[in-house]
């Protein structure tokens, strides 16, 4: 029941649809019960057309007495309506059965239509919660999680939840409602027989519970294996060039085959357990029905129960098997879907470690950007150690050093993709954690080593985050980045789709679009992380000139391995193993003959 209640909580946002569905289902159940109760007068007029309603042996229960009275009055009224003609009475009863059935099925159709809308709206809410949460989570979360596993949660897990939602949500109230109304009617018709039925319920619940617990455990393993399988496939697609270049297809084929075999075996076990719930509940129901036939038949033979009441009783009881069966199936589906729902909740409830303050302040950059005793690490492994750095507004600062020195991590902290572990990053004396992240990043433009482009038009990639930018400014930015010419030569100009991650463009073209994006944003702080590394010599010189123009009267932080591109910087910061080891102008660092001097020598020799 806990599993079903979890799905119900996700539907609370659409209470109107829930109440509407409940109303139509209530009407359906009542009409279904009335239709079954019509069996008694039909049998009465068929086999005993001249007799009144018999008394009911209730063995100490008063309910049967009042029901017998109502039934007798109905028979008398119906006999008067039919003017004592059995054929007329039978015709009336047949028409009543048809009308009741039409209204009953119409109400069920309306309930299902409302449920379809409710289910789809609730699933859409969950998908949007996942997507919005992914946008809110910090970069660090996606560095630690496998992309394939995240994709599996949005695809495989959501399919499991949608199926479980469809099967189990309505079962939360419709099947118990059906069972209670029908069971109450059975008590009225024969309390003794109903007592025998109730005695079988604990056995049924025990058997189904054992299957469900096993199903829940297997389902959790199944979704984890599905995520691992998706991650392996995504990794293979992303690294196809390297796999083929190093003849590693055999290794990856075996690894994927092992993951797939484990998933297939586990999934087979899940499906078997799920498929077992329905026939198991039906078998138990038929066993109880056989016992009921024997007990009820014995009571009829002994004169303790009227035959027409027993036949009606058995007809109503036979309709109880389906609700119990549906409830068992729904519970199994909910248990199976709960594993997926728990994985979704892990993502949706993941802590936002880089959070906005409750009362954010507006960032102002008029004087300086300062890093004061900044330390940072990934998974308790320190990457930056006690970094202190002053960057005056308008200065150009270059970060150089060996790979893994922490240069990109330092700029990620400035953009607040991560929060510092120790120390502070200050903008005009105010800690950047006091600002809303969106406000802070409006001041910052980033051109990374590999421009991240999206499967969209050139226009939308350049104007990312600036939907209302004018055509003139867009073209001006592209011209400054030396991208305008190749854009015009594209099939549809600025409306040309560039494919996934810009796959239809060359590396240099992709980089120039990234530079045009930064030029269009016109930020106060410009971060260039190996911005010209993917350009040919001719394009590099042109773009470098454009960047130098852009960097005038602007605070620029340049990460470079090609040291010849940063000799003009106001200050060059040399980093090694997460520490600042040297700082000064190009000439000052050459004179020190330290690490920077050695790096220059190595590049000149190369």
Secondary structure, DSSP 8 states (H G I E B T S, - for coil): -HHHHHHHHHTGGGHHHHHHHHHHHHHHHHHHHHHHHHHHHHHHHHH-TT--------TT-SHHHHHHHHHHHHHHHHHHHTTT-HHHHHHHHHHHHHHHHHHHHHHHHHHHHHHHHHHHHHHHHHHHHHHHHHHHS-HHHHHHS-HHHHHHIIIIIHHHHHHHHHHHTGGGTHHHHHHHHHHHHHHHH-HHHHHHHHHHHHHHHHHHHHHHHHHHHHHHHHHHHHHHHHHHHHHHHHTHHHHHHTT-HHHHHHHHHHHHHHHHHHHHHHHHHHHHHHHHHHHHHHHHHHHHHHHHHHHHHTTSS-HHHHHHHHHHHHHHHHHHHHHHHHHHHHHHHHHHHHHHHHHHT---SS---TT-B----SSEEEEEEEEEEETTEEEEEEEEEEEETT-EEEEEESTTSSHHHHHHHHTTSS--SEEEEEETTEEGGGB-HHHHHTTEEEE-SS----SSBHHHHHTTT-TT--HHHHHHHHHHTT-HHHHHTSTTGGG-B--GGGTTS-HHHHHHHHHHHHHHHT-SEEEEESTTTTS-HHHHHHHHHHHHHHHTTSEEEEE-SSGGGSTT-SEEEEEETTEEEEEE-HHHHHHHTSHHHHHHHHHHH-
